[in-house]
């Protein structure tokens, strides 16, 4: 399977979440409306979590091919993410990601970590 990889470097500003969603929407043009909504929710959650709770450098990456999409967000923090109990102050993001994806996880590396998720899609690649 040939996988295309597209990358968007991000600054540490929370306004980058909107730019990340717009960029991902443009790069997932082949997805249906319902699938695109799920993809946008995953991009939003992973990006906002990194920008709120980690340190630079940040990047959003999409790995895509027909019928496959993997969303990856890099940050410079070695601390792995963990789901927490939902409360009035948050804690729903990773539970939402889990509900909208085939699988999700994280990989630590020398420069920080990558949190990834694979939304359920029929077609994405352009």
C-alpha positions in Angstrom: 0.0 0.0 0.0 1.4 3.4 -1.0 0.9 5.9 1.7 1.2 9.6 1.1 2.5 11.7 4.0 1.7 15.4 4.4 3.1 17.6 7.2 2.0 20.9 8.8 4.5 22.4 11.3 2.6 24.2 14.1 3.5 27.2 16.4 2.5 27.0 20.0 -0.5 29.3 19.7 -3.9 27.9 20.4 -5.2 29.6 17.2 -3.2 26.9 15.3 -6.0 24.5 16.1 -8.3 26.3 13.5 -5.5 26.3 11.0 -4.8 22.6 11.6 -8.5 21.8 11.0 -8.6 23.8 7.8 -5.4 22.2 6.5 -6.6 18.7 7.4 -10.0 19.4 5.8 -8.3 20.4 2.5 -6.1 17.2 2.7 -9.0 14.9 3.4 -11.2 16.1 0.6 -12.2 12.6 -0.5 -13.9 11.8 2.8 -17.7 11.8 3.2 -19.3 14.4 5.4 -19.8 12.2 8.4 -16.3 10.8 8.2 -14.9 14.3 7.7 -16.6 15.5 10.9 -15.0 12.6 12.8 -11.6 13.4 11.3 -11.9 17.0 12.2 -12.8 16.1 15.8 -9.7 13.8 16.0 -7.4 16.5 14.6 -8.9 19.1 16.9 -8.5 17.0 20.0 -4.9 15.8 19.3 -3.7 19.2 18.2 -5.3 21.1 21.1 -4.0 18.6 23.6 -0.5 19.0 22.4 -0.7 22.8 22.3 -2.2 22.9 25.8 -0.3 20.3 27.7 3.1 19.8 25.9 6.0 21.8 24.6 7.4 22.6 21.1 8.2 21.6 18.5 4.7 20.8 17.3 3.6 19.2 14.0 0.5 17.7 12.5 1.0 14.8 10.0 -1.5 12.9 7.9 -0.6 9.5 6.4 -3.2 8.7 3.8 -4.1 6.3 1.1 -7.4 5.0 -0.3 -9.4 3.7 2.7 -6.7 4.6 5.3 -5.9 7.7 7.3 -3.6 8.1 10.3 -3.5 11.4 12.1 -0.2 12.1 14.0 0.7 15.0 16.3 4.2 15.5 17.4 5.3 17.5 20.4 8.5 18.0 22.3 7.4 16.6 25.7 8.6 13.2 26.8 5.6 12.8 29.1 3.1 10.4 27.6 -0.6 11.3 27.4 -3.2 9.7 29.6 -6.9 9.8 29.6 -8.5 11.2 32.7 -11.9 11.1 34.1 -14.2 13.7 32.4 -15.1 16.6 34.6 -16.4 20.2 34.2 -12.8 21.3 33.3 -12.2 18.7 30.6 -11.0 15.1 30.3 -13.2 14.1 27.4 -10.8 14.5 24.5 -9.0 11.2 24.5 -12.3 9.4 25.2 -13.7 11.0 22.1 -10.7 10.1 20.1 -11.0 6.5 21.2 -14.7 6.5 20.2 -14.1 7.9 16.7 -11.1 5.7 15.7 -10.1 2.2 14.9 -7.1 2.6 17.3 -5.0 5.3 18.8 -1.7 5.4 20.7 1.5 7.1 21.3 5.2 6.7 20.8 7.9 8.4 22.8 11.2 9.3 21.0 14.3 11.3 21.7 12.7 14.6 20.7 9.4 14.1 22.6 6.4 12.0 21.5 3.9 11.3 18.7 0.3 10.8 19.5 -1.6 9.0 16.7 -5.1 8.0 15.8 -6.7 6.1 12.8 -10.2 7.4 12.1 -12.5 5.0 10.4 -12.6 6.1 6.7 -13.8 4.6 3.4 -11.7 6.9 1.2 -9.4 9.8 1.8 -6.5 10.1 -0.6 -6.9 12.5 -3.4 
